[in-house]
Amino acid sequence: MQKIHPSFAWMVAGISLGALGLLLLMGQPFTAKAQEQKRFQYQIVEVLPDTQNMQSKLNEFGSSGWELVAVSMGNMTEPRLIFKK
């Protein structure tokens, strides 16, 4: 069995640690980019209180990428659909 010279072992360990450190430094911009704050748009739409009209508006905004997040009754006669994109 051959013995490994201690200086060779230290050199391999140093290169390995240097490569690991370089990978960690290169990975930091990707983690910072992933933590960017999300931005949303909101849209409030008043509709007539009948099912057909509400369904039409929901489909219209949904097909444009808007997501319904809340329904407010406002003055109790005209529902307000609150969308988020």
MODELLER restraints for C-alpha pairs under 7 A, 6 or more apart:
rsr = mdl.restraints
at = mdl.atoms
rsr.add(forms.Gaussian(group=physical.xy_distance, feature=features.Distance(at['CA:40:A'], at['CA:84:A']), mean=6.51, stdev=0.5))
rsr.add(forms.Gaussian(group=physical.xy_distance, feature=features.Distance(at['CA:40:A'], at['CA:85:A']), mean=5.58, stdev=0.5))
rsr.add(forms.Gaussian(group=physical.xy_distance, feature=features.Distance(at['CA:41:A'], at['CA:84:A']), mean=5.63, stdev=0.5))
rsr.add(forms.Gaussian(group=physical.xy_distance, feature=features.Distance(at['CA:41:A'], at['CA:85:A']), mean=5.17, stdev=0.5))
rsr.add(forms.Gaussian(group=physical.xy_distance, feature=features.Distance(at['CA:42:A'], at['CA:82:A']), mean=6.98, stdev=0.5))
rsr.add(forms.Gaussian(group=physical.xy_distance, feature=features.Distance(at['CA:42:A'], at['CA:83:A']), mean=5.55, stdev=0.5))
rsr.add(forms.Gaussian(group=physical.xy_distance, feature=features.Distance(at['CA:42:A'], at['CA:84:A']), mean=4.55, stdev=0.5))
rsr.add(forms.Gaussian(group=physical.xy_distance, feature=features.Distance(at['CA:42:A'], at['CA:85:A']), mean=6.45, stdev=0.5))
rsr.add(forms.Gaussian(group=physical.xy_distance, feature=features.Distance(at['CA:43:A'], at['CA:82:A']), mean=5.79, stdev=0.5))
rsr.add(forms.Gaussian(group=physical.xy_distance, feature=features.Distance(at['CA:43:A'], at['CA:83:A']), mean=5.08, stdev=0.5))
rsr.add(forms.Gaussian(group=physical.xy_distance, feature=features.Distance(at['CA:43:A'], at['CA:84:A']), mean=6.46, stdev=0.5))
rsr.add(forms.Gaussian(group=physical.xy_distance, feature=features.Distance(at['CA:44:A'], at['CA:80:A']), mean=6.32, stdev=0.5))
rsr.add(forms.Gaussian(group=physical.xy_distance, feature=features.Distance(at['CA:44:A'], at['CA:81:A']), mean=5.70, stdev=0.5))
rsr.add(forms.Gaussian(group=physical.xy_distance, feature=features.Distance(at['CA:44:A'], at['CA:82:A']), mean=4.59, stdev=0.5))
rsr.add(forms.Gaussian(group=physical.xy_distance, feature=features.Distance(at['CA:44:A'], at['CA:83:A']), mean=6.37, stdev=0.5))
rsr.add(forms.Gaussian(group=physical.xy_distance, feature=features.Distance(at['CA:45:A'], at['CA:80:A']), mean=5.40, stdev=0.5))
rsr.add(forms.Gaussian(group=physical.xy_distance, feature=features.Distance(at['CA:45:A'], at['CA:81:A']), mean=5.14, stdev=0.5))
rsr.add(forms.Gaussian(group=physical.xy_distance, feature=features.Distance(at['CA:45:A'], at['CA:82:A']), mean=6.51, stdev=0.5))
rsr.add(forms.Gaussian(group=physical.xy_distance, feature=features.Distance(at['CA:46:A'], at['CA:78:A']), mean=6.14, stdev=0.5))
rsr.add(forms.Gaussian(group=physical.xy_distance, feature=features.Distance(at['CA:46:A'], at['CA:79:A']), mean=5.77, stdev=0.5))
rsr.add(forms.Gaussian(group=physical.xy_distance, feature=features.Distance(at['CA:46:A'], at['CA:80:A']), mean=4.40, stdev=0.5))
rsr.add(forms.Gaussian(group=physical.xy_distance, feature=features.Distance(at['CA:46:A'], at['CA:81:A']), mean=6.33, stdev=0.5))
rsr.add(forms.Gaussian(group=physical.xy_distance, feature=features.Distance(at['CA:47:A'], at['CA:53:A']), mean=6.98, stdev=0.5))
rsr.add(forms.Gaussian(group=physical.xy_distance, feature=features.Distance(at['CA:47:A'], at['CA:54:A']), mean=6.32, stdev=0.5))
rsr.add(forms.Gaussian(group=physical.xy_distance, feature=features.Distance(at['CA:47:A'], at['CA:78:A']), mean=5.88, stdev=0.5))
rsr.add(forms.Gaussian(group=physical.xy_distance, feature=features.Distance(at['CA:47:A'], at['CA:79:A']), mean=5.78, stdev=0.5))
rsr.add(forms.Gaussian(group=physical.xy_distance, feature=features.Distance(at['CA:47:A'], at['CA:80:A']), mean=6.40, stdev=0.5))
rsr.add(forms.Gaussian(group=physical.xy_distance, feature=features.Distance(at['CA:48:A'], at['CA:78:A']), mean=5.62, stdev=0.5))
rsr.add(forms.Gaussian(group=physical.xy_distance, feature=features.Distance(at['CA:48:A'], at['CA:79:A']), mean=6.91, stdev=0.5))
rsr.add(forms.Gaussian(group=physical.xy_distance, feature=features.Distance(at['CA:49:A'], at['CA:77:A']), mean=6.82, stdev=0.5))
rsr.add(forms.Gaussian(group=physical.xy_distance, feature=features.Distance(at['CA:49:A'], at['CA:78:A']), mean=5.84, stdev=0.5))
rsr.add(forms.Gaussian(group=physical.xy_distance, feature=features.Distance(at['CA:49:A'], at['CA:79:A']), mean=6.25, stdev=0.5))
rsr.add(forms.Gaussian(group=physical.xy_distance, feature=features.Distance(at['CA:65:A'], at['CA:85:A']), mean=6.43, stdev=0.5))
rsr.add(forms.Gaussian(group=physical.xy_distance, feature=features.Distance(at['CA:66:A'], at['CA:83:A']), mean=5.70, stdev=0.5))
rsr.add(forms.Gaussian(group=physical.xy_distance, feature=features.Distance(at['CA:66:A'], at['CA:84:A']), mean=5.51, stdev=0.5))
rsr.add(forms.Gaussian(group=physical.xy_distance, feature=features.Distance(at['CA:66:A'], at['CA:85:A']), mean=4.90, stdev=0.5))
rsr.add(forms.Gaussian(group=physical.xy_distance, feature=features.Distance(at['CA:67:A'], at['CA:83:A']), mean=5.16, stdev=0.5))
rsr.add(forms.Gaussian(group=physical.xy_distance, feature=features.Distance(at['CA:67:A'], at['CA:84:A']), mean=5.16, stdev=0.5))
rsr.add(forms.Gaussian(group=physical.xy_distance, feature=features.Distance(at['CA:67:A'], at['CA:85:A']), mean=6.24, stdev=0.5))
rsr.add(forms.Gaussian(group=physical.xy_distance, feature=features.Distance(at['CA:68:A'], at['CA:81:A']), mean=6.92, stdev=0.5))
rsr.add(forms.Gaussian(group=physical.xy_distance, feature=features.Distance(at['CA:68:A'], at['CA:82:A']), mean=5.86, stdev=0.5))
rsr.add(forms.Gaussian(group=physical.xy_distance, feature=features.Distance(at['CA:68:A'], at['CA:83:A']), mean=4.36, stdev=0.5))
rsr.add(forms.Gaussian(group=physical.xy_distance, feature=features.Distance(at['CA:68:A'], at['CA:84:A']), mean=6.42, stdev=0.5))
rsr.add(forms.Gaussian(group=physical.xy_distance, feature=features.Distance(at['CA:69:A'], at['CA:82:A']), mean=5.80, stdev=0.5))
rsr.add(forms.Gaussian(group=physical.xy_distance, feature=features.Distance(at['CA:69:A'], at['CA:83:A']), mean=5.54, stdev=0.5))
rsr.add(forms.Gaussian(group=physical.xy_distance, feature=features.Distance(at['CA:69:A'], at['CA:84:A']), mean=6.48, stdev=0.5))
rsr.add(forms.Gaussian(group=physical.xy_distance, feature=features.Distance(at['CA:70:A'], at['CA:81:A']), mean=6.27, stdev=0.5))
rsr.add(forms.Gaussian(group=physical.xy_distance, feature=features.Distance(at['CA:70:A'], at['CA:82:A']), mean=5.13, stdev=0.5))
rsr.add(forms.Gaussian(group=physical.xy_distance, feature=features.Distance(at['CA:71:A'], at['CA:79:A']), mean=6.68, stdev=0.5))
rsr.add(forms.Gaussian(group=physical.xy_distance, feature=features.Distance(at['CA:71:A'], at['CA:80:A']), mean=5.59, stdev=0.5))
rsr.add(forms.Gaussian(group=physical.xy_distance, feature=features.Distance(at['CA:71:A'], at['CA:81:A']), mean=4.79, stdev=0.5))
rsr.add(forms.Gaussian(group=physical.xy_distance, feature=features.Distance(at['CA:71:A'], at['CA:82:A']), mean=5.99, stdev=0.5))
rsr.add(forms.Gaussian(group=physical.xy_distance, feature=features.Distance(at['CA:72:A'], at['CA:79:A']), mean=5.78, stdev=0.5))
rsr.add(forms.Gaussian(group=physical.xy_distance, feature=features.Distance(at['CA:72:A'], at['CA:80:A']), mean=4.95, stdev=0.5))
rsr.add(forms.Gaussian(group=physical.xy_distance, feature=features.Distance(at['CA:72:A'], at['CA:81:A']), mean=6.60, stdev=0.5))
rsr.add(forms.Gaussian(group=physical.xy_distance, feature=features.Distance(at['CA:73:A'], at['CA:79:A']), mean=4.41, stdev=0.5))
rsr.add(forms.Gaussian(group=physical.xy_distance, feature=features.Distance(at['CA:73:A'], at['CA:80:A']), mean=5.95, stdev=0.5))
rsr.add(forms.Gaussian(group=physical.xy_distance, feature=features.Distance(at['CA:74:A'], at['CA:80:A']), mean=6.66, stdev=0.5))
